Each structure stands twice: as structure tokens, then as C-alpha cells.
Amino acid sequence: MTLTTRTLGSFETTAVGLGCMGLSIEGKPSRQQAVETIHAALDAGCRHLDTAWSYYESGGTEQTNENLVREALASWKGPKDEVLVATKVGHYRNFTDGKPSWGTDARPENLIRRAKESAMALGVDTIDLLYLHRPDPQVPYQESVQAMAQLVEDGIAREVGISNVSVEQLDMARGVLGQKLVAVQNQFSPVFLDSREVLRRTQQMGIAFVAWSPLGGFRKALDQSKFEPFRQLAQAKGVSYQQVVLAWELALGEQVFVLPGAHRPQTILDSLQAGQLELSQDELAALNQ
Ligand SMILES: NC(=O)c1ccc[n+]([C@@H]2O[C@H](COP(=O)([O-])OP(=O)(O)OC[C@H]3O[C@@H](n4cnc5c(N)ncnc54)[C@H](OP(=O)(O)O)[C@@H]3O)[C@@H](O)[C@H]2O)c1
């Protein structure tokens, strides 16, 4: 089956991508299973992989996930040039008192250094899509965004995006980056709807909205009641409720992309079907209540 594609900047790529984070952080599967999961997604037609400089276990080797993505692509027999690989800079991992956490460093010089390291780990001269991972409270946002513009000018990134932003930060970044800004990656799911305004603004701007943890994330205990309407519709349609969640998100706008995570082939193969799942206006209205 051909998977649904959408326009993301200068790329035409699958509306459902594979979020690769879980393949390299706490709770990760074996290396072999991680590679099999990426290969299964690619074999099924997925052409959108999402990674980050900071996707490694706290206390572990940096850039593990970017290296995994490069190795999985190298050993995949399909058309590698069709695959959009997005990565992010501006985050790192902490491991103090035995507790893993995420740290932010979006100083311009470090964003530029990390982006070059990302390109090297991915084995490319130019990164397809590079996100500024998160605003750094210690650094004026405008300065971090200017570093992203520099990275495009220097040919380190073909296109840039921003992540974990408010409407105000999106407007500021647009002011600095203009047409170079092609995507916003924010958290969005039935249990996290705070990004609705940002989603609307991306539609007005004609840029992509890429939903992270679109199923609510794999690490948190979720408020399962929020998924009940999706479960009911899924039962009636004979599909997984995760497919209905992803299809509902994609129906919020032609600019929306989703990045479900997976630790094994079965889950991403199921999620990839969501792009083709049609929901009627009545069904969408019921889910939007
Ligand atoms: N920009 C940012 O700051 C940021 C932050 C967090 C995440 N992200 C991105 O978002 C991606 C996804 O996030 P996430 O993994 O936290 O959350 P998620 O996609 O909401 O949830 C992943 C979980 O859902 C399960 N799942 C996925 N598809 C399924 C299906 N069709 N049927 C049943 N279960 C299914 C997976 O199961 P299995 O474990 O059984 O495979 C996994 O446990 C990350 O990989 C990363 O690329 C970005």
C-alpha cells in the first residue's frame, strides 16, 4: 500500500514518520531490534525519520540515536535518498544522583558545533531538516534562532525547524528565519492539547506542524479516559485506537505530521496505516468534543 505523503518545506514525505528516540534512551530494545524496527518502517514506505543529538541514555555515549539511524540506513537496501532525516540540537542528557534528565544548551556557538557533529554522525554534508530542540532560558531566543539561520547559510542544514515553542516564540523565529523556517515540532496528543494555538499559527504561516509523542508518550502514566472515544471508534472500524488517534491528528490540517515512537516493528507498521485511515466529518466532530 502506498503511504500518504505531505509537503514539508522542500520535501514530499510521509505524513506518519518514525520517532526514533525510544530506540536509544532508557527502556531501549536491543540494537538488532532497533535496526529491525527502522528497516520495517522503511520497507513499509515510511520516508520520515526523527532523531536528535541528545537521544542517548543518560551517562551513555552521545549521539547514539543519530549513529543508529546512519547505520540502519546504510544497511537498508532501499532508496536512501528518498528518506527525510530530521535531527535536533540544543539538548543534552544529565545523570545526576542516578536520575536521568534533559539539559538545555542553545548558545549559538554550541548549536553550530553540535549541528556539525550531527551531520558527521548522520554521515551527510548537509542535514535535511535541523530543529532547534528547545528554547534555552539562559539564552535570548533570537540569538539561538540566528545560529539556525547561519547553519542554513553555511550549508550545514538544508531546512530548519523549531521545537517546544509558544506562539510568541514561533512568531519571533519566523521574523528571523523567514522562509527558511519550514516546521514546528511540538507535543500534541489527546492528553496534551496545549499546542492547539501553535498548530493554528503553522496553518496560517503555511509551514509544517509535526506532533511529538502523538500517542501520549511511552514513559508516562496516561489519563486513559481521554482515549475512550478513540477506542470506541477504533472498535467500530476494526483498527487499533492508536491509528484513530493519529488519523484524527492528521485531519486537523494538511500541514500536520505525526511521529509515533516504536520499540518494535509491529507498532510502527500499525501506526503507518493511520495516514490512509479516513474519518468522516461526523466521526471527527465526535472526537473533537
Ligand atoms: N521535540 C521534542 O522535544 C520531542 C520530545 C519527545 C519525543 N519526541 C519525538 O516524538 C517521538 C515519539 O514520542 P514517544 O515515543 O515519546 O511517544 P508516542 O509516539 O506517543 O508513544 C510511543 C508508544 O506508543 C506505542 N505505540 C506506537 N504506535 C502504536 C500502535 N500502533 N499500537 C500500539 N502501540 C503503539 C509504542 O509501543 P512499543 O513500545 O510497544 O513499540 C510506544 O510505547 C520520539 O521518538 C521523538 O522522535 C520529540
The ligand as an SDF file (V2000), in Angstrom:
LIG
                    3D

 48 52  0  0  0  0  0  0  0  0999 V2000
   10.9390   17.5290   20.0990 N   0  0  0  0  0  0  0  0  0  0  0  0
   10.9300   17.0090   21.3040 C   0  0  0  0  0  0  0  0  0  0  0  0
   11.2730   17.6590   22.3110 O   0  0  0  0  0  0  0  0  0  0  0  0
   10.4830   15.5850   21.4830 C   0  0  0  0  0  0  0  0  0  0  0  0
   10.2310   15.0840   22.7750 C   0  0  0  0  0  0  0  0  0  0  0  0
    9.7870   13.7570   22.9020 C   0  0  0  0  0  0  0  0  0  0  0  0
    9.6230   12.9780   21.7550 C   0  0  0  0  0  0  0  0  0  0  0  0
    9.9050   13.4910   20.5140 N   0  0  0  0  0  0  0  0  0  0  0  0
    9.7170   12.6830   19.2840 C   0  0  0  0  0  0  0  0  0  0  0  0
    8.4630   12.0260   19.3300 O   0  0  0  0  0  0  0  0  0  0  0  0
    8.6610   10.6400   19.0950 C   0  0  0  0  0  0  0  0  0  0  0  0
    7.5660    9.8030   19.7170 C   0  0  0  0  0  0  0  0  0  0  0  0
    7.4900   10.0510   21.0850 O   0  0  0  0  0  0  0  0  0  0  0  0
    7.1940    8.9080   22.1680 P   0  0  0  0  0  0  0  0  0  0  0  0
    7.8000    7.6320   21.7340 O   0  0  0  0  0  0  0  0  0  0  0  0
    7.5260    9.5020   23.4690 O   0  0  0  0  0  0  0  0  0  0  0  0
    5.6480    8.8300   22.2010 O   0  0  0  0  0  0  0  0  0  0  0  0
    4.4230    8.1650   21.4200 P   0  0  0  0  0  0  0  0  0  0  0  0
    4.7200    8.0350   19.9970 O   0  0  0  0  0  0  0  0  0  0  0  0
    3.2760    8.9880   21.8460 O   0  0  0  0  0  0  0  0  0  0  0  0
    4.2920    6.7530   22.1130 O   0  0  0  0  0  0  0  0  0  0  0  0
    5.1110    5.6720   21.8230 C   0  0  0  0  0  0  0  0  0  0  0  0
    4.4970    4.4540   22.4910 C   0  0  0  0  0  0  0  0  0  0  0  0
    3.2970    4.1240   21.8030 O   0  0  0  0  0  0  0  0  0  0  0  0
    3.3490    2.7770   21.4330 C   0  0  0  0  0  0  0  0  0  0  0  0
    2.7690    2.6570   20.0860 N   0  0  0  0  0  0  0  0  0  0  0  0
    3.1310    3.3490   18.9810 C   0  0  0  0  0  0  0  0  0  0  0  0
    2.3600    3.0130   17.9310 N   0  0  0  0  0  0  0  0  0  0  0  0
    1.4980    2.0560   18.3850 C   0  0  0  0  0  0  0  0  0  0  0  0
    0.4750    1.2830   17.7840 C   0  0  0  0  0  0  0  0  0  0  0  0
    0.1400    1.4650   16.5040 N   0  0  0  0  0  0  0  0  0  0  0  0
   -0.1930    0.3810   18.5500 N   0  0  0  0  0  0  0  0  0  0  0  0
    0.1180    0.2110   19.8660 C   0  0  0  0  0  0  0  0  0  0  0  0
    1.0800    0.9080   20.4970 N   0  0  0  0  0  0  0  0  0  0  0  0
    1.7720    1.8290   19.7610 C   0  0  0  0  0  0  0  0  0  0  0  0
    4.7750    2.3420   21.4210 C   0  0  0  0  0  0  0  0  0  0  0  0
    4.7530    0.9640   21.7150 O   0  0  0  0  0  0  0  0  0  0  0  0
    6.0130   -0.0460   21.7080 P   0  0  0  0  0  0  0  0  0  0  0  0
    6.9030    0.4970   22.7830 O   0  0  0  0  0  0  0  0  0  0  0  0
    5.3850   -1.3440   22.0780 O   0  0  0  0  0  0  0  0  0  0  0  0
    6.6170   -0.0360   20.3730 O   0  0  0  0  0  0  0  0  0  0  0  0
    5.3880    3.2390   22.4710 C   0  0  0  0  0  0  0  0  0  0  0  0
    5.3290    2.6250   23.7480 O   0  0  0  0  0  0  0  0  0  0  0  0
   10.0590   10.3850   19.6510 C   0  0  0  0  0  0  0  0  0  0  0  0
   10.6260    9.2040   19.1650 O   0  0  0  0  0  0  0  0  0  0  0  0
   10.7890   11.6090   19.1720 C   0  0  0  0  0  0  0  0  0  0  0  0
   11.1730   11.4330   17.8260 O   0  0  0  0  0  0  0  0  0  0  0  0
   10.3220   14.7780   20.3690 C   0  0  0  0  0  0  0  0  0  0  0  0
  1  2  1  0
  2  3  2  0
  2  4  1  0
  4  5  1  0
  4 48  2  0
  5  6  2  0
  6  7  1  0
  7  8  2  0
  8  9  1  0
  8 48  1  0
  9 10  1  0
  9 46  1  0
 10 11  1  0
 11 12  1  0
 11 44  1  0
 12 13  1  0
 13 14  1  0
 14 15  2  0
 14 16  1  0
 14 17  1  0
 17 18  1  0
 18 19  2  0
 18 20  1  0
 18 21  1  0
 21 22  1  0
 22 23  1  0
 23 24  1  0
 23 42  1  0
 24 25  1  0
 25 26  1  0
 25 36  1  0
 26 27  1  0
 26 35  1  0
 27 28  2  0
 28 29  1  0
 29 30  1  0
 29 35  2  0
 30 31  1  0
 30 32  2  0
 32 33  1  0
 33 34  2  0
 34 35  1  0
 36 37  1  0
 36 42  1  0
 37 38  1  0
 38 39  2  0
 38 40  1  0
 38 41  1  0
 42 43  1  0
 44 45  1  0
 44 46  1  0
 46 47  1  0
M  CHG  2   8   1  16  -1
M  END
$$$$
